[in-house]
Amino acid sequence: MTKVLLTGGSGFIAAHILEQLLAKGHTVVTTVRSEDKAQNIRDAYPDKASSGELKVAIVPDIAQLDAFDEVVKEPGLEVVLHTASPFHFKFKDPKTELIDPAVNGTTGILKAIARSAPTVRRVVITSSFAAIMDEDKISDPNHTFSEASWNPVTIDDIHRHPATAYRASKTLAEKAAWDFVKDPANNVKFDLATVNPPMVFGPVVHHLASLSSINTSNERIVDLLQGKWKENGVPPTGAATIWIDVRDVARAHIRAGLEVPEAGGQRLFTTAGTFSNAEIAEKVRKNFPEYADKLPEGDALKDGELPPADKRFKIDNRKTNELLKIEYISVEQMVVDTVRSLKEHGA
């Protein structure tokens, strides 16, 4: 079995990675920002915590350049899965609240590994479709996004829109990571892979304090269940119409980090295909009749339908699929499992 460092262990994606790693019998050291979050994880896996198969370390601020210096000294680490990064649109200053934590957190951990963790052979970083897409091509039916595509966004664009700032944070952090490992001066002994998912939906593993703290992608499903779409209209799906289930994102990290040697040096563009808000609403209605009076139907769903084909980009992620060999969870299965988990949290 493998000893893995998993950063950001209380996050939406990382919580699933942690669950899957422990189920496979691996030893995990995970990081969180506070002792409260650490205790929540220990309480969720008491046997693993008491046996030493699970350790939880506190890293209060990933933007500090020395944030990970101590935790990477854990003896025998072989793989690092770095998921810790801000994903929210609730910020005042994009540079200090998004860009700096994303870039510093990424380069900081790579520097720490290169300096103090000689047994680490692979690092997997959670990047995003945000680092692949191009806002100017997102509605172009003649444009195909693939593992080779890079978002052309720069630091000068971050004040255009909160979403642009988020996309810049993911793009600049991923570019900084590849630049670091390719620079001979850094004496890097490990290889790097990135996982680049689009919209991530799916059930919640971690112990949510409240529905208000749910991850950004799943917020739309909470709004639907609470009747907000019926009351205010179905929101447009948006131009980025591709998605993946969080459990498949977790699988991709584990496949890339521990199970597929050929994933080293690769960007992994993981997606299950297209979705629409209308489709999500229809799957909830079909599977959860108890919500019927809160759900929009008929013509009310039109605004949430998939944009027409002449307004949608194309994707080519055959390289990723051939490497990882993941059978992606369907929209319907995702909706059923997500609603069940949200009901447990009071939706």
KOLVO-214825 format. One record per residue (C-alpha): residue number from 0; residue in three letters; y, z, x. Coordinates in Angstrom, 2 decimals. Layout:
# KOLVO-214825
<r NUM,'Ala',<Y,Z,X>>
...
//
This chain:
# KOLVO-214825
<r 0,'Met',<0.00,0.00,0.00>>
<r 1,'Thr',<3.59,-0.62,1.04>>
<r 2,'Lys',<6.49,1.77,1.55>>
<r 3,'Val',<9.56,0.38,-0.20>>
<r 4,'Leu',<13.23,1.34,-0.27>>
<r 5,'Leu',<14.71,0.49,-3.68>>
<r 6,'Thr',<18.48,0.92,-3.99>>
<r 7,'Gly',<20.26,1.63,-7.27>>
<r 8,'Gly',<17.13,3.12,-8.83>>
<r 9,'Ser',<18.72,4.14,-12.13>>
<r 10,'Gly',<20.00,0.63,-12.86>>
<r 11,'Phe',<18.62,-1.57,-15.64>>
<r 12,'Ile',<16.66,-3.94,-13.37>>
<r 13,'Ala',<15.76,-1.36,-10.71>>
<r 14,'Ala',<14.24,1.01,-13.28>>
<r 15,'His',<11.70,-1.69,-14.13>>
<r 16,'Ile',<11.09,-2.46,-10.45>>
<r 17,'Leu',<10.45,1.25,-9.85>>
<r 18,'Glu',<8.02,1.49,-12.76>>
<r 19,'Gln',<6.09,-1.59,-11.60>>
<r 20,'Leu',<5.99,-0.53,-7.93>>
<r 21,'Leu',<4.65,2.92,-8.79>>
<r 22,'Ala',<2.09,1.42,-11.20>>
<r 23,'Lys',<0.82,-0.77,-8.34>>
<r 24,'Gly',<0.40,2.30,-6.12>>
<r 25,'His',<3.23,1.69,-3.67>>
<r 26,'Thr',<5.31,4.48,-2.13>>
<r 27,'Val',<8.98,4.28,-3.09>>
<r 28,'Val',<12.18,5.79,-1.77>>
<r 29,'Thr',<14.95,5.05,-4.24>>
<r 30,'Thr',<18.68,5.76,-4.16>>
<r 31,'Val',<21.03,6.85,-6.94>>
<r 32,'Arg',<24.66,7.98,-7.05>>
<r 33,'Ser',<24.24,11.56,-8.26>>
<r 34,'Glu',<21.82,14.47,-8.40>>
<r 35,'Asp',<21.70,14.19,-12.22>>
<r 36,'Lys',<20.42,10.62,-11.98>>
<r 37,'Ala',<17.98,11.66,-9.25>>
<r 38,'Gln',<16.55,14.43,-11.43>>
<r 39,'Asn',<16.16,12.04,-14.37>>
<r 40,'Ile',<13.97,9.81,-12.22>>
<r 41,'Arg',<11.92,12.72,-10.84>>
<r 42,'Asp',<11.41,13.99,-14.40>>
<r 43,'Ala',<10.21,10.54,-15.49>>
<r 44,'Tyr',<7.52,10.45,-12.76>>
<r 45,'Pro',<6.67,14.11,-12.05>>
<r 46,'Asp',<3.25,13.43,-10.50>>
<r 47,'Lys',<4.59,10.74,-8.14>>
<r 48,'Ala',<7.55,12.94,-7.19>>
<r 49,'Ser',<5.37,15.96,-6.40>>
<r 50,'Ser',<2.85,13.87,-4.42>>
<r 51,'Gly',<5.57,12.32,-2.27>>
<r 52,'Glu',<4.85,8.79,-3.51>>
<r 53,'Leu',<8.36,8.85,-4.98>>
<r 54,'Lys',<11.42,10.16,-3.18>>
<r 55,'Val',<14.97,9.99,-4.53>>
<r 56,'Ala',<17.97,10.02,-2.19>>
<r 57,'Ile',<21.65,10.36,-3.10>>
<r 58,'Val',<24.03,7.59,-2.01>>
<r 59,'Pro',<27.28,8.46,-3.81>>
<r 60,'Asp',<29.27,5.33,-2.92>>
<r 61,'Ile',<27.57,2.10,-1.86>>
<r 62,'Ala',<30.93,0.63,-0.84>>
<r 63,'Gln',<31.10,2.98,2.15>>
<r 64,'Leu',<30.03,1.01,5.21>>
<r 65,'Asp',<27.72,3.82,6.37>>
<r 66,'Ala',<26.34,4.53,2.88>>
<r 67,'Phe',<22.74,3.66,3.69>>
<r 68,'Asp',<22.65,4.76,7.34>>
<r 69,'Glu',<20.51,7.85,6.72>>
<r 70,'Val',<18.14,6.65,4.01>>
<r 71,'Val',<16.96,3.63,6.04>>
<r 72,'Lys',<15.72,6.03,8.73>>
<r 73,'Glu',<12.86,7.05,6.42>>
<r 74,'Pro',<9.76,6.48,8.62>>
<r 75,'Gly',<7.52,3.52,7.88>>
<r 76,'Leu',<9.70,1.48,5.53>>
<r 77,'Glu',<8.40,-2.10,5.29>>
<r 78,'Val',<10.38,-3.67,2.45>>
<r 79,'Val',<13.89,-3.09,1.08>>
<r 80,'Leu',<14.80,-4.18,-2.47>>
<r 81,'His',<18.59,-3.94,-2.72>>
<r 82,'Thr',<19.67,-3.96,-6.37>>
<r 83,'Ala',<22.69,-1.64,-6.20>>
<r 84,'Ser',<25.85,-3.57,-7.13>>
<r 85,'Pro',<28.50,-3.25,-9.81>>
<r 86,'Phe',<27.99,-5.36,-12.99>>
<r 87,'His',<30.66,-4.59,-15.54>>
<r 88,'Phe',<33.94,-6.06,-16.74>>
<r 89,'Lys',<35.72,-2.70,-17.11>>
<r 90,'Phe',<37.89,-2.69,-14.01>>
<r 91,'Lys',<41.58,-2.72,-13.15>>
<r 92,'Asp',<41.49,-4.07,-9.60>>
<r 93,'Pro',<38.72,-6.62,-8.99>>
<r 94,'Lys',<39.04,-6.47,-5.20>>
<r 95,'Thr',<38.53,-2.72,-4.81>>
<r 96,'Glu',<36.24,-2.15,-7.81>>
<r 97,'Leu',<33.99,-5.23,-7.65>>
<r 98,'Ile',<34.35,-7.39,-4.54>>
<r 99,'Asp',<34.49,-4.63,-1.92>>
<r 100,'Pro',<31.55,-2.58,-3.29>>
<r 101,'Ala',<29.40,-5.71,-3.63>>
<r 102,'Val',<30.15,-7.13,-0.19>>
<r 103,'Asn',<30.29,-3.81,1.69>>
<r 104,'Gly',<27.18,-2.50,-0.04>>
<r 105,'Thr',<25.26,-5.61,0.95>>
<r 106,'Thr',<26.42,-5.96,4.56>>
<r 107,'Gly',<26.32,-2.19,5.02>>
<r 108,'Ile',<22.65,-1.90,4.17>>
<r 109,'Leu',<21.74,-4.94,6.29>>
<r 110,'Lys',<23.55,-3.45,9.29>>
<r 111,'Ala',<21.81,-0.13,8.76>>
<r 112,'Ile',<18.37,-1.78,8.56>>
<r 113,'Ala',<19.00,-3.90,11.66>>
<r 114,'Arg',<20.13,-0.81,13.58>>
<r 115,'Ser',<17.76,1.91,12.37>>
<r 116,'Ala',<14.74,0.50,10.48>>
<r 117,'Pro',<12.62,-1.49,12.95>>
<r 118,'Thr',<9.55,-1.52,10.67>>
<r 119,'Val',<11.28,-3.37,7.81>>
<r 120,'Arg',<9.95,-6.94,7.60>>
<r 121,'Arg',<11.63,-8.20,4.43>>
<r 122,'Val',<14.78,-7.51,2.43>>
<r 123,'Val',<15.25,-8.80,-1.12>>
<r 124,'Ile',<18.74,-8.71,-2.59>>
<r 125,'Thr',<19.49,-8.92,-6.30>>
<r 126,'Ser',<21.97,-11.76,-6.53>>
<r 127,'Ser',<22.70,-13.74,-9.70>>
<r 128,'Phe',<23.00,-17.13,-11.34>>
<r 129,'Ala',<26.70,-16.27,-10.97>>
<r 130,'Ala',<26.31,-17.21,-7.28>>
<r 131,'Ile',<24.71,-20.55,-8.23>>
<r 132,'Met',<26.85,-21.74,-11.14>>
<r 133,'Asp',<30.17,-23.61,-11.00>>
<r 134,'Glu',<32.56,-22.79,-13.84>>
<r 135,'Asp',<33.85,-26.37,-13.82>>
<r 136,'Lys',<30.33,-27.82,-14.22>>
<r 137,'Ile',<28.88,-25.35,-16.72>>
<r 138,'Ser',<29.36,-27.73,-19.69>>
<r 139,'Asp',<28.48,-30.91,-17.77>>
<r 140,'Pro',<25.21,-32.46,-19.02>>
<r 141,'Asn',<25.04,-34.57,-15.86>>
<r 142,'His',<25.04,-31.55,-13.55>>
<r 143,'Thr',<21.85,-29.84,-12.41>>
<r 144,'Phe',<21.87,-26.34,-10.92>>
<r 145,'Ser',<19.09,-25.46,-8.48>>
<r 146,'Glu',<18.28,-23.00,-5.70>>
<r 147,'Ala',<20.49,-25.10,-3.42>>
<r 148,'Ser',<23.59,-24.76,-5.63>>
<r 149,'Trp',<26.44,-22.44,-4.66>>
<r 150,'Asn',<29.35,-21.26,-6.78>>
<r 151,'Pro',<32.51,-22.62,-5.06>>
<r 152,'Val',<34.55,-19.56,-6.16>>
<r 153,'Thr',<36.75,-17.91,-3.50>>
<r 154,'Ile',<38.59,-14.61,-3.14>>
<r 155,'Asp',<41.74,-16.39,-4.35>>
<r 156,'Asp',<40.16,-16.95,-7.78>>
<r 157,'Ile',<39.39,-13.33,-8.66>>
<r 158,'His',<42.42,-12.76,-10.89>>
<r 159,'Arg',<41.66,-15.74,-13.17>>
<r 160,'His',<39.34,-13.84,-15.50>>
<r 161,'Pro',<37.14,-10.72,-15.34>>
<r 162,'Ala',<34.01,-12.92,-15.47>>
<r 163,'Thr',<35.31,-14.98,-12.55>>
<r 164,'Ala',<35.84,-11.81,-10.53>>
<r 165,'Tyr',<32.27,-10.68,-11.25>>
<r 166,'Arg',<30.91,-14.10,-10.26>>
<r 167,'Ala',<32.96,-13.98,-7.07>>
<r 168,'Ser',<31.53,-10.55,-6.23>>
<r 169,'Lys',<27.96,-11.83,-6.47>>
<r 170,'Thr',<28.73,-15.08,-4.61>>
<r 171,'Leu',<30.64,-13.47,-1.75>>
<r 172,'Ala',<28.08,-10.68,-1.37>>
<r 173,'Glu',<25.19,-13.14,-1.19>>
<r 174,'Lys',<27.02,-15.39,1.27>>
<r 175,'Ala',<27.78,-12.36,3.44>>
<r 176,'Ala',<24.08,-11.46,3.44>>
<r 177,'Trp',<22.90,-14.90,4.56>>
<r 178,'Asp',<25.65,-15.06,7.19>>
<r 179,'Phe',<24.58,-11.67,8.54>>
<r 180,'Val',<20.89,-12.46,8.94>>
<r 181,'Lys',<21.61,-15.86,10.51>>
<r 182,'Asp',<23.99,-14.45,13.15>>
<r 183,'Pro',<22.06,-13.94,16.42>>
<r 184,'Ala',<24.48,-11.19,17.43>>
<r 185,'Asn',<23.05,-8.95,14.69>>
<r 186,'Asn',<19.56,-8.99,16.23>>
<r 187,'Val',<17.86,-9.14,12.82>>
<r 188,'Lys',<14.07,-8.65,12.87>>
<r 189,'Phe',<13.50,-8.99,9.10>>
<r 190,'Asp',<13.77,-11.95,6.78>>
<r 191,'Leu',<15.80,-12.19,3.59>>
<r 192,'Ala',<15.22,-13.45,0.05>>
<r 193,'Thr',<17.55,-13.31,-2.93>>
<r 194,'Val',<16.69,-13.22,-6.63>>
<r 195,'Asn',<19.27,-15.06,-8.75>>
<r 196,'Pro',<18.71,-14.34,-12.46>>
<r 197,'Pro',<21.05,-15.46,-15.28>>
<r 198,'Met',<21.52,-13.30,-18.43>>
<r 199,'Val',<19.00,-10.46,-18.28>>
<r 200,'Phe',<17.71,-9.00,-21.53>>
<r 201,'Gly',<14.82,-6.70,-22.27>>
<r 202,'Pro',<13.68,-3.18,-23.03>>
<r 203,'Val',<15.22,-0.14,-21.43>>
<r 204,'Val',<13.18,2.03,-19.06>>
<r 205,'His',<15.82,4.34,-17.72>>
<r 206,'His',<17.02,7.42,-19.55>>
<r 207,'Leu',<20.21,6.24,-21.21>>
<r 208,'Ala',<22.80,8.91,-21.78>>
<r 209,'Ser',<23.94,6.92,-24.82>>
<r 210,'Leu',<23.92,3.44,-26.28>>
<r 211,'Ser',<27.49,3.06,-25.02>>
<r 212,'Ser',<26.21,3.05,-21.42>>
<r 213,'Ile',<23.71,0.23,-21.93>>
<r 214,'Asn',<23.68,-2.71,-19.53>>
<r 215,'Thr',<26.17,-5.50,-20.18>>
<r 216,'Ser',<23.67,-8.20,-21.23>>
<r 217,'Asn',<21.92,-6.05,-23.84>>
<r 218,'Glu',<25.21,-5.03,-25.49>>
<r 219,'Arg',<25.05,-8.09,-27.74>>
<r 220,'Ile',<21.70,-6.94,-29.18>>
<r 221,'Val',<23.07,-3.45,-29.87>>
<r 222,'Asp',<26.07,-5.02,-31.63>>
<r 223,'Leu',<23.72,-7.15,-33.74>>
<r 224,'Leu',<21.59,-4.16,-34.79>>
<r 225,'Gln',<24.69,-2.14,-35.67>>
<r 226,'Gly',<25.92,-4.85,-38.05>>
<r 227,'Lys',<28.87,-5.98,-35.93>>
<r 228,'Trp',<27.81,-9.65,-35.99>>
<r 229,'Lys',<27.59,-9.60,-39.79>>
<r 230,'Glu',<30.96,-7.88,-40.02>>
<r 231,'Asn',<32.89,-9.80,-37.34>>
<r 232,'Gly',<30.97,-13.08,-37.10>>
<r 233,'Val',<28.26,-14.18,-34.69>>
<r 234,'Pro',<29.78,-14.54,-31.20>>
<r 235,'Pro',<29.32,-17.89,-29.46>>
<r 236,'Thr',<26.36,-17.85,-27.09>>
<r 237,'Gly',<28.67,-19.12,-24.35>>
<r 238,'Ala',<28.19,-21.90,-21.85>>
<r 239,'Ala',<25.68,-20.05,-19.63>>
<r 240,'Thr',<22.77,-20.45,-22.04>>
<r 241,'Ile',<19.89,-19.42,-19.77>>
<r 242,'Trp',<18.19,-16.04,-19.63>>
<r 243,'Ile',<15.25,-14.00,-18.31>>
<r 244,'Asp',<13.45,-10.83,-19.35>>
<r 245,'Val',<14.19,-7.82,-17.14>>
<r 246,'Arg',<10.47,-7.24,-16.56>>
<r 247,'Asp',<10.18,-10.74,-15.11>>
<r 248,'Val',<13.18,-10.09,-12.85>>
<r 249,'Ala',<11.39,-6.96,-11.63>>
<r 250,'Arg',<8.21,-8.96,-11.05>>
<r 251,'Ala',<10.21,-11.53,-9.08>>
<r 252,'His',<11.55,-8.85,-6.73>>
<r 253,'Ile',<8.08,-7.46,-6.11>>
<r 254,'Arg',<6.51,-10.90,-5.68>>
<r 255,'Ala',<9.28,-11.91,-3.25>>
<r 256,'Gly',<9.29,-8.64,-1.33>>
<r 257,'Leu',<5.64,-7.69,-1.12>>
<r 258,'Glu',<3.32,-10.44,-2.31>>
<r 259,'Val',<4.58,-13.93,-1.39>>
<r 260,'Pro',<5.18,-14.32,2.36>>
<r 261,'Glu',<6.62,-17.82,1.82>>
<r 262,'Ala',<9.51,-16.33,-0.20>>
<r 263,'Gly',<11.24,-15.31,3.04>>
<r 264,'Gly',<14.43,-17.26,3.62>>
<r 265,'Gln',<14.57,-18.42,-0.01>>
<r 266,'Arg',<16.98,-18.12,-2.93>>
<r 267,'Leu',<14.88,-17.59,-6.06>>
<r 268,'Phe',<16.42,-18.97,-9.25>>
<r 269,'Thr',<14.50,-17.11,-11.94>>
<r 270,'Thr',<14.97,-18.16,-15.57>>
<r 271,'Ala',<12.82,-18.44,-18.68>>
<r 272,'Gly',<15.00,-21.24,-20.08>>
<r 273,'Thr',<17.61,-21.33,-22.83>>
<r 274,'Phe',<18.46,-18.85,-25.58>>
<r 275,'Ser',<21.11,-18.55,-28.27>>
<r 276,'Asn',<22.64,-15.67,-30.19>>
<r 277,'Ala',<21.45,-17.32,-33.41>>
<r 278,'Glu',<17.87,-17.34,-32.09>>
<r 279,'Ile',<18.09,-13.64,-31.20>>
<r 280,'Ala',<19.36,-12.82,-34.71>>
<r 281,'Glu',<16.57,-14.87,-36.30>>
<r 282,'Lys',<13.88,-13.13,-34.22>>
<r 283,'Val',<15.24,-9.70,-35.20>>
<r 284,'Arg',<15.21,-10.69,-38.90>>
<r 285,'Lys',<11.64,-12.00,-38.63>>
<r 286,'Asn',<10.23,-8.93,-36.87>>
<r 287,'Phe',<12.39,-6.06,-38.15>>
<r 288,'Pro',<12.99,-6.39,-41.92>>
<r 289,'Glu',<14.50,-2.88,-41.95>>
<r 290,'Tyr',<17.63,-4.36,-40.31>>
<r 291,'Ala',<17.99,-7.20,-42.87>>
<r 292,'Asp',<21.12,-5.83,-44.52>>
<r 293,'Lys',<22.92,-5.65,-41.15>>
<r 294,'Leu',<22.05,-9.17,-39.97>>
<r 295,'Pro',<23.97,-12.43,-40.41>>
<r 296,'Glu',<22.07,-15.36,-41.89>>
<r 297,'Gly',<22.39,-19.00,-42.92>>
<r 298,'Asp',<25.72,-20.66,-42.13>>
<r 299,'Ala',<26.97,-17.43,-40.55>>
<r 300,'Leu',<24.67,-18.15,-37.58>>
<r 301,'Lys',<26.22,-21.54,-36.77>>
<r 302,'Asp',<28.75,-20.19,-34.25>>
<r 303,'Gly',<25.91,-18.58,-32.30>>
<r 304,'Glu',<23.75,-21.67,-32.00>>
<r 305,'Leu',<22.93,-23.34,-28.70>>
<r 306,'Pro',<25.69,-25.74,-27.62>>
<r 307,'Pro',<24.66,-29.40,-28.10>>
<r 308,'Ala',<22.78,-31.06,-25.24>>
<r 309,'Asp',<25.87,-33.07,-24.24>>
<r 310,'Lys',<27.66,-29.76,-23.53>>
<r 311,'Arg',<24.88,-28.12,-21.52>>
<r 312,'Phe',<24.09,-28.20,-17.81>>
<r 313,'Lys',<20.56,-28.85,-16.56>>
<r 314,'Ile',<18.46,-26.66,-14.29>>
<r 315,'Asp',<15.80,-27.35,-11.68>>
<r 316,'Asn',<14.04,-24.21,-10.47>>
<r 317,'Arg',<10.65,-25.75,-9.72>>
<r 318,'Lys',<10.77,-24.41,-6.17>>
<r 319,'Thr',<11.07,-20.82,-7.42>>
<r 320,'Asn',<8.36,-21.25,-10.04>>
<r 321,'Glu',<5.94,-22.75,-7.51>>
<r 322,'Leu',<6.55,-19.85,-5.11>>
<r 323,'Leu',<6.47,-16.91,-7.52>>
<r 324,'Lys',<4.05,-18.20,-10.20>>
<r 325,'Ile',<5.48,-15.94,-12.92>>
<r 326,'Glu',<4.65,-16.70,-16.56>>
<r 327,'Tyr',<7.94,-15.90,-18.23>>
<r 328,'Ile',<8.17,-13.66,-21.29>>
<r 329,'Ser',<9.33,-15.49,-24.45>>
<r 330,'Val',<12.55,-14.88,-26.38>>
<r 331,'Glu',<10.55,-13.47,-29.30>>
<r 332,'Gln',<8.57,-11.01,-27.18>>
<r 333,'Met',<11.78,-9.93,-25.43>>
<r 334,'Val',<13.54,-9.34,-28.76>>
<r 335,'Val',<10.64,-7.33,-30.21>>
<r 336,'Asp',<10.30,-5.11,-27.14>>
<r 337,'Thr',<14.06,-4.70,-26.70>>
<r 338,'Val',<14.70,-3.69,-30.30>>
<r 339,'Arg',<11.84,-1.20,-30.17>>
<r 340,'Ser',<13.29,0.40,-27.06>>
<r 341,'Leu',<16.83,0.43,-28.48>>
<r 342,'Lys',<15.56,2.07,-31.68>>
<r 343,'Glu',<14.24,4.90,-29.51>>
<r 344,'His',<17.84,5.36,-28.32>>
<r 345,'Gly',<19.26,5.43,-31.84>>
<r 346,'Ala',<20.28,1.81,-32.50>>
//
